[in-house]
Structures are given as C-alpha cells and as structure tokens.
Amino acid sequence: MEGILIWLIVGGIAGWLAGLIVKGGGQGILINIVVGIVGAVIGGWLFGQLGVAIGTGILNSIVTAVIGAVILLLIIGMIRGKR
C-alpha cells in the first residue's frame, strides 16, 4: 500500500512540474498523476536504454518522471497540433 501511495505522490508532482514546463500550468490532479506515472515509465525506459543514472532515491524518481512526462506532453502536443 505504501508503494502505491509513493507512486501517486511522485506521479502527481512529476505531472504538475511537467505541465508547468510544457504548457505553463497543471492539468488537474488526476491528469497530473496519470501523466507523471506514464512519464516515469517513459523516463525509466529511456534512461535505461541510454545507460544514464541520475542518482538514487525519491529525487531520482521525480526527475526521471518529470523528464518522461515532458517528453509525453510534447508528443501529445505534436499529435494534437497536426489535426
């Protein structure tokens, strides 16, 4: 149960920060959590492929999730812009 709570907190923080970076504001707590968790998966995969390790602990998780979430939001923005 504690692990799920940490995922939700890290996802919320990462999604909110990514929203600030990409669009200038967050999208709401539920969307921020989803974007942050998906971003963590993307960032973890990307850093694993590149052999990059930022560090350990919660800060590493947040930074990785933010970078992945920013990438996700940029991709979504490009797809929406092409309509």
Buried (B, 14 or more C-beta within 10 A) or exposed (E): EEEEEEBBBBBBBBBBBBBEBBEEEBBEEEBBBBBBBBBBBBBBEBBEEEEEEBEEEEEEBBBBBBBBBBBBBEEEEEEEEEE
